[in-house]
């Protein structure tokens, strides 16, 4: 029969995920501002750190600064902040998606607009406004 200590070593505890998230926040805080703002999210899987970027150009820039990021990770681990995390690879991919173009309304559908009628009451109290309404009434009569 196994000891309780051995079982606990092999099962991930809930606070392990919290530790990983704290370390990933440390990594993002050390990045330049333009990189920090353009990273959608990060996660760790099988000792590989994945960056999800918003644009392919940022993807390329992350690969250019790969050695700097690895050195930064080593420095964080030397300060004994993220000792539980082992990162061997760093990969980046883009979550950038083009916006969908609005669909065109088919020409088969006809829109009917209700024609204006002359049968409306002129309840305006101001003399100038009353005259404007009467001018509108005459325009509608002439069009019909």
N, C-alpha and C positions, 0 to 999 in steps of 0.2 A: 504494500500500500504506500502511496505517495504522501509526502509531508505537505502540510498546508502551505509552507513557504515555497515549495517547488511549483505548486499549482498556481500560486499568485504571481510567480515570476513569468509564467507563460501566458497568462490571461491579461489582456490590456485593461487597465483600470480607467474609470471615467475621467480622472484628473490628468491622465496622460495626454488626452486630446487637448486639454486646456494648456498644458505645458508646451505642446507643439504649436498651438496658436500664438502663444506669447512669444515663442522664438521666431515665428514667421513675422510677427509684428516688429520685432527687433530688426530683422533683416530688411523689411520695407522701410523702416525709419532711417536706416543707414544709406538708402539709395538716394540719388539725386531727385530733386522735386519733379522734374518732367517725367522721369521713369516711374516715380511713386504714383503720380496722378494717372498714368496710362496703364497701370496694371489692374486688371479686373479682380483677380483673386489668385491665391497661391495655395498649393497643397503639397503634402509629402506622401509619397507612395513608394514602398520598396527601396528606401534609401536614395530616392531621386526627388529632387525639388522641382516642381512644375510651376511655371509662371504662365498665367493666361493674360495675354495683352489685348489691348483694344485695337491695335493697328499693326500691320506687318512690319513697318519700319521700326517700331519699338522692339519687335521680335529680333530683328537684325542687330539692333543696338545692344540688346542684352547679350547676344552671342559675342559681340565685340568686347564687351566688358566682363566676360565670363571669368577671367583670371582675377579681376578685381573683386567680383562677388565671392569667389572661393576664398580669397585672402580675408575678406570681411567675415565670412563664416568661421574661419579658423581663429580670427581675433576674438569673436564672440565666445567661441568655445574655450579659448585660453583664459578669458575672464571668468570662467566657470559659471556661465549663465545657462547654456544649452548643452550640457554634457550628455543628456539622454538621447539626443538626436544625432544620427550619423547620416551625413549627406555625401554620397559619392559622385552623383551626376546632377547636372542642372539642365533642364530642358524648358523650352518656351514654345508656346503655340498661340495662335490668334483666335479670339472670339469675335472678331470683326465680321459683321454681316451687313450686306448692302440693304438699304431700305427698299421695300417693295414699292413699285410704281403703282399709282392708283389705277384701278381698273376702269376702263372706259364704259360708259353707259351704252348699251346696245341701241342701234338706231331703230329697232323694231318698236320700242316703247315710245308712245306718244304722250306728251304732256298737254293737258288741256287747262288753259287759264280761263277763269270765269271772266266774262266781259263785264265791264262796269255799266251800271244802269243809272238813269237820270232820277230814279225814284229815291231820293234821300231828302231828309228834312234839313233845312238850313237853320240851325238853332244858335247861330253866332249872334252875339249882342253888339259887338263892335261893327261899325258901319263899313270899315275898310275890309275886314275879314269876310263880312257878308257878301261884299262885292266880288271878292276873290272866289268864294264858293260858287257864285252865280256864273262867273267866267268859266270855271271848271265844268259846270253843268252844260254850258253852251258848247264847249269843246267836245264833251262826250256826245251831245246830240248830233254834232256835225260828223263825228267819226262813225256813228251808227247809221 
